[in-house]
């Protein structure tokens, strides 16, 4: 996995914050996403949200929990989107 920006959580090729976050910082401390919203992940999320494939919740929650344990950070809110 490529390094991620400490501000927005997007992949970046520089350590710390990406260029966008250095010049226009977010009003929050940080955002993290387990996946980029593309390809198979996008299809799975759409199947969950629009086709009622609730069985995908178990898989996605397990992946989120594993990621959180491996990459802890302070949080006021966890929100699957």
C-alpha positions as a Python dict, from the first residue, in 0.01 Angstrom:
ca = {
    (1, 'X'): (0, 0, 0),
    (2, 'X'): (142, 344, -88),
    (3, 'X'): (204, 601, 187),
    (4, 'X'): (-104, 801, 280),
    (5, 'X'): (-146, 1168, 360),
    (6, 'X'): (-175, 1225, 735),
    (7, 'X'): (-450, 1482, 670),
    (8, 'X'): (-688, 1344, 409),
    (9, 'X'): (-580, 979, 394),
    (10, 'X'): (-527, 977, 17),
    (11, 'X'): (-227, 800, -133),
    (12, 'X'): (72, 1031, -168),
    (13, 'X'): (433, 1007, -278),
    (14, 'X'): (565, 1225, 4),
    (15, 'X'): (574, 1158, 379),
    (16, 'X'): (339, 1359, 602),
    (17, 'X'): (71, 1567, 432),
    (18, 'X'): (1, 1574, 60),
    (19, 'X'): (44, 1896, -137),
    (20, 'X'): (-327, 1977, -117),
    (21, 'X'): (-337, 1941, 263),
    (22, 'X'): (-18, 2145, 305),
    (23, 'X'): (-169, 2438, 115),
    (24, 'X'): (-537, 2396, 211),
    (25, 'X'): (-553, 2206, 543),
    (26, 'X'): (-880, 2039, 640),
    (27, 'X'): (-1074, 2172, 938),
    (28, 'X'): (-1039, 1830, 1105),
    (29, 'X'): (-733, 1637, 1222),
    (30, 'X'): (-756, 1353, 973),
    (31, 'X'): (-957, 1111, 764),
    (32, 'X'): (-879, 748, 692),
    (33, 'X'): (-1026, 504, 447),
    (34, 'X'): (-942, 138, 429),
    (35, 'X'): (-990, 128, 52),
    (36, 'X'): (-984, 354, -248),
    (37, 'X'): (-1341, 369, -378),
    (38, 'X'): (-1278, 198, -710),
    (39, 'X'): (-1307, -135, -891),
    (40, 'X'): (-1418, -431, -676),
    (41, 'X'): (-1455, -225, -359),
    (42, 'X'): (-1688, 16, -537),
    (43, 'X'): (-1896, -277, -667),
    (44, 'X'): (-1915, -436, -321),
    (45, 'X'): (-2025, -111, -156),
    (46, 'X'): (-2289, -54, -424),
    (47, 'X'): (-2416, -411, -383),
    (48, 'X'): (-2440, -358, -8),
    (49, 'X'): (-2612, -18, -31),
    (50, 'X'): (-2837, -61, -333),
    (51, 'X'): (-2891, -437, -372),
    (52, 'X'): (-2930, -524, -4),
    (53, 'X'): (-2628, -759, 6),
    (54, 'X'): (-2601, -736, 385),
    (55, 'X'): (-2370, -1039, 397),
    (56, 'X'): (-2095, -803, 281),
    (57, 'X'): (-2117, -613, 613),
    (58, 'X'): (-1942, -893, 803),
    (59, 'X'): (-1649, -895, 562),
    (60, 'X'): (-1614, -517, 547),
    (61, 'X'): (-1641, -473, 926),
    (62, 'X'): (-1378, -741, 983),
    (63, 'X'): (-1143, -567, 739),
    (64, 'X'): (-1208, -229, 904),
    (65, 'X'): (-1142, -371, 1253),
    (66, 'X'): (-819, -541, 1141),
    (67, 'X'): (-699, -218, 979),
    (68, 'X'): (-790, -13, 1289),
    (69, 'X'): (-596, -248, 1518),
    (70, 'X'): (-290, -232, 1289),
    (71, 'X'): (-314, 147, 1236),
    (72, 'X'): (-462, 302, 1551),
    (73, 'X'): (-541, 670, 1569),
    (74, 'X'): (-754, 880, 1803),
    (75, 'X'): (-1112, 918, 1682),
    (76, 'X'): (-1436, 1078, 1786),
    (77, 'X'): (-1632, 894, 1518),
    (78, 'X'): (-1604, 579, 1307),
    (79, 'X'): (-1833, 592, 1008),
    (80, 'X'): (-1860, 337, 731),
    (81, 'X'): (-1967, 531, 425),
}
